[in-house]
């Protein structure tokens, strides 16, 4: 029986990720956010368990969503 090659986990635990190249597997969240912004939604709630990457998603929305149409202001 052949063993599977060991793959490195792309989800990094620690401080929020700022580099888009290290941020993988969340494209559907960015599409969801962009679709809701285009429809004029006033509130989009990002909810999830601790340490799942919510802060990383928030920091990367401006890098993945059409920035020529929207202005993102962190506060």
Rosetta silent file (secondary structure, phi, psi, omega in degrees, C-alpha in Angstrom):
SEQUENCE: XXXXXXXXXXXXXXXXXXXXXXXXXXXXXXXXXXXXXXXXXXXXXXXXXXXXXXXXXXXXXXXXXXXXXXXXXXX
SCORE:     score description
SCORE:     0.000 S_00000001
   1 L     0.000  133.250 -179.172    0.000    0.000    0.000 S_00000001
   2 L   -91.492  134.517  178.759    1.355    3.413   -0.986 S_00000001
   3 L   -85.801  149.412  178.737    1.146    6.249    1.488 S_00000001
   4 L   -73.261  146.270  176.403   -0.168    9.643    0.427 S_00000001
   5 L   -66.803  144.783  179.540    2.312   12.492    0.229 S_00000001
   6 L   -75.229  126.385  178.499    2.165   14.828    3.205 S_00000001
   7 L  -108.186  137.288  178.772    0.570   18.140    2.256 S_00000001
   8 L   -73.247  136.129  178.923    1.173   21.314    4.189 S_00000001
   9 L   -68.632  120.277 -178.188   -1.973   22.865    5.674 S_00000001
  10 L   -75.224  -12.809  179.629   -2.619   26.142    3.763 S_00000001
  11 L   -87.694  117.171 -174.340   -4.570   27.612    6.678 S_00000001
  12 L   -96.730  128.052  177.742   -2.133   29.468    8.902 S_00000001
  13 L   -94.322  133.195 -179.038   -2.921   29.865   12.599 S_00000001
  14 L   147.693 -144.362 -179.346   -1.648   33.057   14.167 S_00000001
  15 L   -71.208  160.045 -178.519   -2.019   36.717   13.379 S_00000001
  16 L   -57.254  146.090 -178.718   -4.343   37.783   10.516 S_00000001
  17 L   -88.426  128.933  179.471   -3.000   37.200    7.022 S_00000001
  18 L  -105.203  -20.709 -175.811   -2.409   40.314    4.921 S_00000001
  19 L   -88.316  118.892 -178.432   -0.761   38.774    1.862 S_00000001
  20 H   -58.621  -30.109 -179.798   -3.306   37.612   -0.752 S_00000001
  21 H   -66.435  -25.232  179.189   -0.930   34.869   -1.955 S_00000001
  22 H   -91.434   -7.081 -174.543   -1.078   33.166    1.442 S_00000001
  23 L   -99.242  104.942 -174.738   -4.834   33.458    1.682 S_00000001
  24 L  -125.099  154.594  171.933   -6.415   30.393    0.057 S_00000001
  25 L    82.368   13.011 -178.242   -9.753   28.630    0.036 S_00000001
  26 L  -123.172   19.224 -176.656  -12.057   31.572    0.715 S_00000001
  27 H   -57.666  -36.571 -178.453  -12.981   32.692   -2.790 S_00000001
  28 H   -64.335  -32.974  177.814  -16.659   31.888   -2.212 S_00000001
  29 H   -66.396  -43.644  179.937  -16.756   34.316    0.733 S_00000001
  30 H   -65.977  -37.304  176.031  -15.342   37.121   -1.411 S_00000001
  31 H   -64.576  -41.095  178.371  -17.871   36.370   -4.182 S_00000001
  32 H   -60.746  -46.594 -179.780  -20.657   36.439   -1.586 S_00000001
  33 H   -62.467  -47.828 -178.695  -19.481   39.815   -0.233 S_00000001
  34 H   -62.877  -42.698  178.291  -19.109   41.328   -3.707 S_00000001
  35 H   -60.016  -43.440  179.546  -22.534   40.070   -4.833 S_00000001
  36 H   -67.462  -37.725  176.534  -24.174   41.570   -1.746 S_00000001
  37 H   -64.252  -42.004  179.803  -22.375   44.896   -2.206 S_00000001
  38 H   -65.386  -29.883  177.971  -23.493   45.075   -5.837 S_00000001
  39 L   -81.934   -4.643  177.283  -27.106   44.453   -4.763 S_00000001
  40 L    85.710   18.819  178.016  -26.868   47.369   -2.337 S_00000001
  41 L   -60.078  138.593 -178.483  -27.021   45.425    0.912 S_00000001
  42 L   -86.961  -29.438 -176.717  -26.427   47.739    3.870 S_00000001
  43 L  -135.023  132.108  172.844  -25.133   45.113    6.321 S_00000001
  44 L  -126.352  120.643 -176.589  -23.098   41.959    5.759 S_00000001
  45 L   -99.576  125.591  175.598  -22.419   39.904    8.879 S_00000001
  46 L  -105.421  114.225 -174.095  -19.324   37.729    9.050 S_00000001
  47 L  -127.843  145.146  177.561  -19.798   35.144   11.769 S_00000001
  48 L   178.071  172.479  179.648  -17.792   32.068   12.716 S_00000001
  49 L   -65.035  164.082  175.756  -15.913   30.154   15.362 S_00000001
  50 L   -60.258  145.170  172.431  -12.813   31.516   17.027 S_00000001
  51 L    62.081   27.180 -178.368   -9.571   31.367   15.025 S_00000001
  52 L   -96.456  -11.285  176.247  -11.310   30.482   11.760 S_00000001
  53 L   113.268   19.991 -179.404   -9.996   33.483    9.776 S_00000001
  54 H   -62.079  -45.489  179.977  -12.638   36.208   10.111 S_00000001
  55 H   -64.318  -37.749  177.744  -10.057   38.971   10.606 S_00000001
  56 H   -64.933  -40.635  177.319   -8.044   37.713    7.648 S_00000001
  57 H   -61.371  -47.796 -178.605  -11.168   37.777    5.463 S_00000001
  58 H   -60.149  -40.872 -179.983  -11.951   41.343    6.524 S_00000001
  59 H   -68.902  -25.616 -175.459   -8.396   42.498    5.779 S_00000001
  60 H   -99.589   -7.269  178.573   -8.431   40.877    2.342 S_00000001
  61 H   -54.428  -46.804 -179.990  -11.848   41.969    1.066 S_00000001
  62 H   -62.400  -22.819 -178.665  -10.397   45.124   -0.579 S_00000001
  63 H   -84.685  -20.642 -175.861   -7.817   42.977   -2.392 S_00000001
  64 H  -110.685  -18.979 -178.509  -10.348   40.505   -3.819 S_00000001
  65 L  -101.120  147.346 -176.232  -13.453   42.650   -4.401 S_00000001
  66 L   -53.919  101.533 -174.847  -13.671   45.206   -7.263 S_00000001
  67 L   -77.595  -12.463  177.964  -11.978   48.184   -5.624 S_00000001
  68 L   -76.385  -15.368  179.852  -12.828   50.557   -8.495 S_00000001
  69 L  -104.395  -21.171 -174.623  -16.493   50.424   -7.469 S_00000001
  70 L  -130.168  153.993  174.860  -16.223   50.354   -3.687 S_00000001
  71 L  -117.522  128.009 -179.369  -14.208   52.091   -0.983 S_00000001
  72 L  -110.893  129.608 -177.640  -13.214   50.059    2.082 S_00000001
  73 L  -124.691  109.233  177.222  -12.360   51.827    5.316 S_00000001
  74 L   -75.442  140.012  174.617  -11.017   49.735    8.215 S_00000001
  75 L  -147.888    0.000    0.000  -11.901   51.000   11.685 S_00000001
